[in-house]
Amino acid sequence: MDFNGLLDNIFLNDFFSNWAPVIATLMMMSFLYKDNPLYKIGENIFIGISLGYGWLVSWEYIIWPFFIMPIKDMTVEFHFSDITTVLWFLLSLTMFFRFSRKRAWVANYYFGFFFGYVAGYVIPITIQNVLKQSTSLMVDLNQGTFFDTTKWIVLVFGTFAALIYFYFSKPHKGILGKTARVGIVVMMVFFGAAFGSTVMGRVSLFIDRALLLVDHPYESMFAAIGIIIYLIIYFKFIKKEKLHDDESFI
């Protein structure tokens, strides 16, 4: 029996590819009314698929090339540099101590080495990327326009002012206090821009889901009617909300 062919016939046919996205989208949107079993089912399906896909990607691109293959190579010919792989493997085994209440602290050694390694590896790369992006925005003041000149002021003085805000060795008074206030404005502008970018990202996801429903009008209409009927039956007859103490005497 061709198991892969069976899965392709089930999940890659037109009926499933048209109905499944519409039903899943409306199931998740049903949370806008109230928390209900349809939303929980859709949430669990999404988490399960994400975890399954993440495990396959981790196995294909991380575990197999960076662990299984080096272990196989070690069995053929052992090099001194392979000791690093053995040490990381032994440290990863300490994660199993999390199942023990008394010796769960042993796993902290792995977290310590892991976060230290990641911080030491990622922080310099991040700083280099930020500096490259900043310097690429800065052009020669003699050749740049007024807008290019303002980039220098914002990047240099704005960064300096934001750092001064976290200087607590002296009270924020006088020039130091005014500079710290400018730093607050710079940080608030940054946080506002970051929040606006996040909101726009969520809006783009909603637009994509709305276009999906528009592209499948009949499926959306029948699925929405079915979900509405289910919600009415569920909240009216199956799950009755408990009355508050002041409402029970009415």
C-alpha positions as CSV (number, residue, x, y, z in Angstrom):
1,M,0.0,0.0,0.0
2,D,1.4,3.4,-1.0
3,F,1.0,5.4,2.1
4,N,2.3,8.6,0.6
5,G,0.0,8.3,-2.4
6,L,-2.9,7.8,0.0
7,L,-2.0,11.0,1.9
8,D,-1.7,12.9,-1.4
9,N,-5.1,11.8,-2.5
10,I,-6.6,12.9,0.8
11,F,-4.9,16.3,1.4
12,L,-4.1,17.4,-2.1
13,N,-7.4,17.1,-3.8
14,D,-9.5,20.1,-4.7
15,F,-12.3,19.4,-2.2
16,F,-9.9,19.4,0.8
17,S,-7.8,22.4,-0.4
18,N,-10.9,24.5,-0.8
19,W,-12.8,23.6,2.3
20,A,-10.1,23.1,4.9
21,P,-8.6,26.6,4.8
22,V,-12.1,28.2,4.9
23,I,-13.3,26.0,7.8
24,A,-10.0,26.5,9.8
25,T,-10.1,30.3,9.3
26,L,-13.7,30.5,10.5
27,M,-13.1,28.2,13.4
28,M,-10.3,30.5,14.6
29,M,-12.4,33.6,14.1
30,S,-15.2,32.1,16.2
31,F,-13.2,33.2,19.2
32,L,-14.2,36.7,18.4
33,Y,-17.6,35.8,19.9
34,K,-16.6,33.6,22.8
35,D,-14.2,30.8,23.7
36,N,-15.7,27.6,22.3
37,P,-14.7,24.0,21.4
38,L,-14.3,24.9,17.7
39,Y,-11.6,27.4,18.5
40,K,-9.9,25.0,20.8
41,I,-9.9,22.3,18.1
42,G,-8.5,24.7,15.5
43,E,-5.8,25.9,18.0
44,N,-4.7,22.4,18.9
45,I,-4.6,21.4,15.2
46,F,-2.4,24.4,14.4
47,I,-0.1,23.7,17.3
48,G,0.2,20.0,16.4
49,I,0.9,20.7,12.8
50,S,3.5,23.4,13.7
51,L,5.3,21.1,16.2
52,G,5.3,18.2,13.7
53,Y,6.6,20.4,10.9
54,G,9.2,22.0,13.3
55,W,10.4,18.5,14.3
56,L,10.9,17.4,10.7
57,V,12.8,20.6,9.9
58,S,14.9,20.2,13.0
59,W,15.7,16.6,12.1
60,E,16.5,17.4,8.4
61,Y,18.6,20.6,8.9
62,I,19.9,20.4,12.5
63,I,20.0,16.9,14.1
64,W,20.9,14.8,11.0
65,P,23.7,17.0,9.5
66,F,25.1,18.4,12.8
67,F,24.8,15.3,15.1
68,I,24.0,12.0,13.4
69,M,26.5,12.5,10.5
70,P,29.3,13.6,12.8
71,I,28.7,10.6,15.1
72,K,28.9,8.3,12.0
73,D,32.1,10.0,10.9
74,M,33.6,9.5,14.4
75,T,33.0,5.8,14.2
76,V,35.1,5.7,11.0
77,E,37.9,8.1,12.0
78,F,38.1,10.1,15.3
79,H,39.6,13.6,15.3
80,F,40.5,15.7,18.3
81,S,38.0,18.3,17.2
82,D,35.2,15.8,17.6
83,I,35.5,16.1,21.4
84,T,33.4,19.3,21.1
85,T,30.5,17.2,19.7
86,V,30.8,14.7,22.5
87,L,30.8,17.4,25.2
88,W,27.7,19.1,23.7
89,F,26.0,15.7,23.6
90,L,26.8,15.0,27.2
91,L,25.6,18.4,28.2
92,S,22.3,17.8,26.3
93,L,21.8,14.6,28.2
94,T,21.5,16.7,31.4
95,M,18.1,17.9,30.1
96,F,16.7,14.6,31.2
97,F,17.3,15.6,34.8
98,R,14.3,17.9,34.4
99,F,12.1,14.8,35.0
100,S,13.5,14.6,38.5
101,R,12.4,17.1,41.1
102,K,15.4,16.7,43.3
103,R,18.1,16.9,40.5
104,A,16.4,19.2,38.1
105,W,19.1,21.8,38.8
106,V,21.6,19.7,36.8
107,A,19.9,20.8,33.6
108,N,20.9,24.4,34.4
109,Y,24.4,23.7,33.3
110,Y,23.2,23.0,29.8
111,F,21.2,26.2,29.8
112,G,24.1,28.2,31.1
113,F,26.5,26.9,28.4
114,F,23.9,27.2,25.7
115,F,22.8,30.8,26.5
116,G,26.4,31.8,27.0
117,Y,27.4,30.3,23.6
118,V,24.4,31.9,21.8
119,A,25.0,35.3,23.4
120,G,28.7,35.2,22.6
121,Y,27.9,34.2,19.0
122,V,24.8,36.3,18.2
123,I,25.6,39.6,20.0
124,P,28.7,40.5,17.9
125,I,27.0,39.6,14.7
126,T,23.9,41.7,15.6
127,I,26.1,44.7,16.5
128,Q,28.0,44.4,13.3
129,N,24.7,44.2,11.3
130,V,23.3,47.2,13.1
131,L,26.5,49.2,12.6
132,K,26.5,48.3,8.9
133,Q,22.9,49.4,8.5
134,S,23.6,52.6,10.4
135,T,26.7,53.5,8.4
136,S,25.0,52.8,5.1
137,L,22.4,55.4,6.0
138,M,25.1,58.0,6.7
139,V,26.5,59.8,3.7
140,D,29.0,62.6,3.5
141,L,27.6,65.7,5.0
142,N,29.1,67.8,2.2
143,Q,27.3,65.7,-0.4
144,G,24.0,64.8,1.3
145,T,20.7,66.7,1.3
146,F,19.0,68.1,4.3
147,F,17.2,64.8,4.9
148,D,20.5,63.0,4.9
149,T,21.9,65.4,7.4
150,T,19.0,64.7,9.8
151,K,19.9,61.0,9.7
152,W,23.2,61.9,11.2
153,I,21.5,63.8,14.0
154,V,18.9,61.1,14.8
155,L,21.4,58.2,14.7
156,V,24.2,59.9,16.6
157,F,22.4,62.2,19.1
158,G,19.4,59.9,19.4
159,T,21.5,56.9,20.3
160,F,23.5,59.0,22.8
161,A,20.4,60.5,24.4
162,A,18.8,57.1,24.8
163,L,21.9,55.8,26.5
164,I,22.0,58.8,28.8
165,Y,18.5,57.9,30.0
166,F,20.0,54.7,31.5
167,Y,22.8,56.6,33.2
168,F,21.7,56.6,36.9
169,S,25.0,57.6,38.6
170,K,23.9,61.2,38.7
171,P,20.4,62.7,39.1
172,H,18.7,63.7,35.8
173,K,19.0,67.4,36.2
174,G,20.2,70.2,33.9
175,I,21.7,69.2,30.6
176,L,21.8,65.6,31.7
177,G,18.1,65.6,32.5
178,K,17.1,67.3,29.2
179,T,19.2,64.8,27.2
180,A,17.5,62.0,29.1
181,R,14.1,63.4,28.2
182,V,15.1,63.5,24.6
183,G,16.2,59.8,25.0
184,I,12.7,59.0,26.3
185,V,11.2,60.6,23.2
186,V,13.5,58.6,20.9
187,M,12.6,55.4,22.6
188,M,8.9,56.1,22.5
189,V,9.1,56.8,18.8
190,F,11.0,53.5,18.3
191,F,8.5,51.5,20.4
192,G,5.6,53.2,18.5
193,A,7.1,52.3,15.2
194,A,7.8,48.7,16.3
195,F,4.3,48.4,17.6
196,G,2.8,49.9,14.4
197,S,4.9,47.4,12.3
198,T,3.6,44.5,14.4
199,V,0.0,45.7,14.0
200,M,0.4,46.1,10.3
201,G,1.8,42.6,10.1
202,R,-1.3,41.3,11.9
203,V,-3.5,43.3,9.6
204,S,-1.8,41.8,6.6
205,L,-2.6,38.4,7.9
206,F,-6.2,39.3,8.4
207,I,-6.4,40.7,4.9
208,D,-5.0,37.4,3.6
209,R,-7.6,35.4,5.5
210,A,-10.4,37.8,4.3
211,L,-9.3,37.4,0.6
212,L,-9.4,33.6,1.1
213,L,-13.0,33.8,2.2
214,V,-13.8,36.1,-0.7
215,D,-12.2,33.7,-3.2
216,H,-14.3,30.9,-1.9
217,P,-17.8,32.5,-1.4
218,Y,-19.9,29.3,-1.3
219,E,-17.6,27.4,1.0
220,S,-17.4,30.4,3.3
221,M,-21.2,30.9,3.4
222,F,-22.0,27.3,4.2
223,A,-19.2,27.0,6.7
224,A,-20.2,30.2,8.4
225,I,-23.8,29.1,8.7
226,G,-22.8,25.8,10.1
227,I,-20.5,27.4,12.7
228,I,-23.1,29.9,13.7
229,I,-25.7,27.2,14.2
230,Y,-23.2,25.1,16.3
231,L,-22.4,28.1,18.5
232,I,-26.1,28.9,19.1
233,I,-26.8,25.3,20.0
234,Y,-23.6,25.0,22.2
235,F,-24.1,28.2,24.2
236,K,-27.9,27.9,24.4
237,F,-28.4,24.2,25.3
238,I,-25.0,22.5,26.0
239,K,-23.0,25.1,28.0
240,K,-25.1,27.4,30.1
241,E,-23.3,30.3,31.7
242,K,-23.5,30.3,35.5
243,L,-25.4,33.2,37.0
244,H,-23.7,35.6,39.4
245,D,-24.8,35.7,43.0
246,D,-26.7,39.0,42.4
247,E,-28.5,37.5,39.4
248,S,-29.6,34.2,41.0
249,F,-32.3,36.0,43.0
250,I,-33.9,37.6,39.9
